[in-house]
Amino acid sequence: MRVVVAIDSFKGCLSSQEANRAAAEGVRRVCPDAEVVQIPVSDGGEGFLEAFHAAMGGEKVEVEVCDPLMRPVMAKYLLQERRAVIEMAQASGLTLLKKEERNPMVATSYGTGQLVADAIRKGADQIIVGLGGSATSDAGKGMLQALMDSFVKSGHWNDIEELKNVSFTIASDVKNPLCGACGAAHVFAPQKGATPEMVQQLDEQARRFAEESALLFGYDRQEMPGAGAAGGLGYAFLQYLNAECRSGIDLLLETLHYEQLVEDASLVITGEGSADRQTLMGKLPMGILQHSGNTPVCLIAGRIGDKEELLRAGFARLECINPDGISLEEAMRKEVATQHIIETVSRVLQKSAPL
């Protein structure tokens, strides 16, 4: 029996690797001889770097860059020959700030630009950037400024020779445009510390920046899907660096040759912290389902809603890992969540009903 385990992180509780290990233990308790393939996964946010490192190898390069408040911080990116993978949250992530420090009016993506510049200096000409978990809402102006500071001698963006032969791919499941009611500021800035007044200011600043940029280039990509990702950092990559926007999980699974991995598997186990109809809107477990062919896919989660919709989408089984009545605080304890995943997966394997 061959089981593939590819579970997203349970945010604030378990990493993808930790959740996978627990699920593998659950499989082996019931089927000690089973071959369990564990795949660390991420759709662009937390764990993106680790997932790609597991998939393609390469060297983790550590550099000192600026955090969202322009303080020094050590950040890593992945370099394999001429290909680099950057997790923007390493330099510009919300987790780098204390709650009282969150302020998207001042938080900058400058450090992400420093990571990009370092990768280019080291020979990378294919750069993938995961856009999850940002603290910023600067429309990527900080990132662009860092590239200007690193490479421009004359003061003109179009004179950056170092960028002309570099291809960029941004990885994000966010399809929002840059501005407006569905844009970066209105949808995402409040969780980064923005007041309603700040949201209006940030949206207006982004709109002005996009208008100026459209005049510079003769085209305007602020409405493209993904432009609103990471506080508008997606827009800067699309508009200024001609980036391609891809689903993070699609990119990762292609790198892994995932469809070959699951061809002769009996079961795929995927999961996330909370599963509902939002899961169907391009979140990681949906990517796993879409790439798993005819292999049954079991979805586990700490909370499950909209069960009928998830089953209609094609998941073979849905399993909530938490018992009724458990408090969120208790469920979020690492050792509790780990044990619940082990027990849930064991239960899935023990059930005699066909998948």
C-alpha positions, -999 to 999 in steps of 0.1 A, spaced: 0 0 0 13 34 -10 0 66 7 9 101 -3 7 128 25 6 164 15 -9 186 42 -7 224 44 5 241 76 -21 245 104 -13 282 109 0 291 143 0 254 153 18 229 130 41 233 100 34 212 69 63 189 78 49 184 113 14 177 101 27 153 75 48 134 101 17 130 123 -4 117 94 24 93 84 24 80 120 -13 75 118 -9 54 86 18 33 100 -1 25 132 -27 7 111 -6 -4 81 30 -8 94 42 -20 60 27 9 40 50 31 19 43 67 30 55 95 8 55 128 27 55 160 6 59 194 24 36 218 7 28 255 6 8 278 -17 31 308 -15 31 317 22 44 300 53 67 271 45 71 280 8 109 280 9 111 247 28 86 230 4 107 240 -26 139 230 -9 124 195 -3 112 194 -39 143 206 -58 172 207 -34 196 236 -38 215 259 -14 198 281 13 215 315 10 213 337 41 216 374 38 210 405 60 182 426 47 157 451 60 125 440 78 92 458 72 103 486 95 138 488 79 156 471 108 182 445 100 170 409 98 186 377 85 165 361 57 170 331 35 162 322 -1 169 291 -21 194 290 -50 198 260 -73 221 268 -102 203 297 -120 170 293 -103 160 311 -71 130 307 -48 121 336 -25 96 336 3 88 373 7 77 368 43 113 360 52 120 397 47 87 415 47 64 392 67 38 400 93 54 376 118 85 398 119 65 424 137 49 426 172 12 432 172 17 468 183 43 474 155 19 466 127 14 497 105 10 493 67 14 530 63 51 526 71 58 489 65 79 484 34 87 455 10 123 469 6 138 437 21 122 415 -5 138 436 -32 172 431 -14 166 393 -16 158 395 -53 189 417 -59 212 392 -41 198 363 -60 205 381 -93 240 390 -82 246 353 -76 236 344 -111 199 336 -108 179 343 -140 147 325 -131 131 338 -98 100 324 -81 86 346 -54 60 333 -29 37 362 -19 20 350 13 21 365 48 31 401 41 31 429 66 30 455 38 6 474 17 30 496 -3 22 483 -38 57 469 -40 73 504 -41 98 493 -14 109 463 -34 113 484 -65 133 510 -46 157 483 -33 163 471 -69 169 507 -80 194 512 -51 211 479 -60 215 483 -97 207 518 -111 235 542 -117 217 567 -139 184 570 -120 163 554 -147 144 521 -142 148 511 -178 185 512 -175 187 482 -152 206 458 -174 207 432 -147 170 427 -149 166 424 -186 173 386 -189 156 376 -156 122 359 -157 99 362 -127 71 341 -115 49 351 -85 32 324 -66 -1 333 -49 -36 320 -45 -48 357 -42 -67 369 -73 -75 403 -61 -68 435 -82 -46 462 -68 -72 488 -60 -109 492 -51 -133 473 -28 -116 440 -37 -81 454 -37 -51 450 -15 -59 478 10 -96 471 15 -93 433 18 -60 427 35 -47 459 52 -70 457 82 -53 425 94 -20 443 91 -30 470 114 -48 495 92 -76 517 104 -105 525 81 -88 559 74 -55 542 66 -73 518 42 -86 547 22 -52 564 21 -34 532 11 -59 525 -17 -56 560 -30 -18 559 -29 -18 526 -48 -42 540 -74 -19 570 -80 11 548 -82 -6 526 -108 -16 556 -129 19 570 -128 33 536 -137 8 532 -166 21 564 -181 57 552 -178 51 518 -195 21 525 -217 1 497 -202 -17 491 -168 -17 458 -150 -34 469 -118 -65 448 -126 -46 416 -133 -54 387 -110 -27 386 -83 -20 424 -85 -34 428 -50 -13 400 -35 11 408 -6 -2 444 -2 2 451 -40 37 435 -43 21 413 -69 13 445 -89 49 457 -88 62 423 -102 35 422 -129 38 458 -140 76 464 -136 91 430 -140 66 413 -164 61 385 -140 38 355 -146 13 349 -118 8 312 -109 -8 292 -82 19 283 -57 7 248 -53 6 242 -90 42 254 -93 53 232 -65 35 201 -78 50 206 -112 85 208 -97 78 176 -78 64 158 -109 36 151 -84 12 134 -109 38 106 -114 42 103 -76 5 95 -71 0 73 -102 2 40 -82 -9 54 -48 -38 40 -29 -47 72 -11 -37 108 -9 -41 126 25 -42 164 23 -55 190 48 -55 225 63 -65 243 94 -100 251 83 -118 237 52 -150 251 37 -162 265 4 -132 288 4 -110 257 -1 -126 254 -35 -114 288 -45 -78 277 -54 -66 269 -19 -39 242 -14 -60 211 -9 -79 219 -41 -47 220 -60 -38 186 -45 -72 172 -56 -69 186 -91 -34 170 -96 -42 136 -80 -59 121 -110 -80 90 -101 -63 85 -67 -88 91 -39 -81 122 -18 -90 124 19 -92 160 33 -85 165 71 -89 198 89 -93 213 123 -127 226 112 -149 216 83 -178 234 68 -198 232 36 -193 194 35 -216 187 6 -198 212 -16 -164 197 -7 -177 162 -15 -192 173 -48 -158 188 -57 -144 154 -56 -128 148 -21 -134 111 -13 -136 117 24 -137 146 49 -125 142 84 -124 168 112 -95 161 135 -111 178 165 -138 163 188 -170 183 194 -168 209 221 -130 213 222 -119 249 228 -98 266 201 -70 272 226 -68 235 234 -71 225 197 -43 248 188 -18 232 212 9 215 191 9 182 210 -30 181 209 -32 188 172 -5 162 165 -23 135 184 -56 143 168 -41 140 133 -25 106 142 -59 94 155 -79 107 126 -56 92 99 -56 59 118 -94 60 118 -95 67 80 -72 37 74 -93 14 97 -126 21 80 -136 -8 58 -158 13 35 -141 17 1 -127 52 -5 
